Amino acid sequence: MNRFSYMRAASVEEAVREVAGDPTARFIAGGTNLIDLMKYDVERPDRLIDITHLPLKGIEETEGGGLRIGALVSNDEVAYDSRVQDRYPLLSSAIRAGASPQLRNAATTGGNLLQRTRCYYFYDTGTPCNKREPGSGCPAAFGRNRIHAILGTSEHCIATHPSDMAVAMAALEALVHVAGPNGERVIPIAEFHRLPGDRPEIDNTLERGEIITAVELPAQDFSRNHTYLKVRDRLSYAFALVSVAAALRLDAGKVTDARLALGGVAHKPWRVPEAEAMLSGKAPSSDLFGKVADRILDGAKGYEDNAFKIDLARRTIVRALSQAAEGKPQSQTDKRIQ
Ligand code: SF4
């Protein structure tokens, strides 16, 4: 691990100023990913700006009837907040599907969105990796790629985003509030993470020095018919091979609104609004769910070790939609798929 200096920011403005003015500086909060990256020599910040004492910790009601979650609220605090459990159980469930209780206690809302891929080569500085060293190559495309993407890939990178929380937030159309050298702005979560294209080293649309201050959940009612279904190699603790956040609204036996987001399959949570629209006005059925899955997976491309994900994703979408339609969300305590 490289030597680095440490300072504790006293305000959001100070934190932004310190990082905006120094390309070698990084914000640190829970540290559940950054410290690993520093130990592996993937990240080499000269300065760490500790933001854990900033006033970004509450969960508040918004004027529009939604919730505003401070960027420093821990993943467990979000998952077990009674308002989140009552009004956004899909988010609570997705967070509880991820990591371990110890990690969820330390990891923050903002940090979860910013965690980096778990591609094996990204963490191995003895190998090339376009995300770590732009222009060096992508060994995953021809090497071990079981956990890699099947949608939205490029010749430069086939990594996935590892978050469960972000997948539910994508389905819930969350808004990411940020502050930076040029003031504050709001980024719809669909525009927050990016596809790798020819710049895989850039994970998201934050500008230099911008800090996440909160995530806003708009008012909506997907509290009855939802599920977060995560398929992984180990039930105890593993990143998703494929996950599906599904939320439906039903009236008189027909779908009136639908949201679907996939994790483990792309460089960002994957949504296809045209596929969601196929459900509108229709009665739930396996046949319909299969057609929706086919639309979502249109253009999916497998590699040597991960081609199985295409069929797995299709089955997971159908199962998740069935769970949501029946109002029987996946248990995150008994993690066996129901
Ligand atoms: Fe690096 Fe992306 Fe290729 Fe993994 S998939 S080796 S992160 S460029």
Residues whose N, C-alpha, C, O or C-beta is under 5 A from the ligand:
A	BS01	SF4	C119 Y121 F122 P128 C129 N130 K131 G137 C138 P139 A140 H156 C157 I158 A159
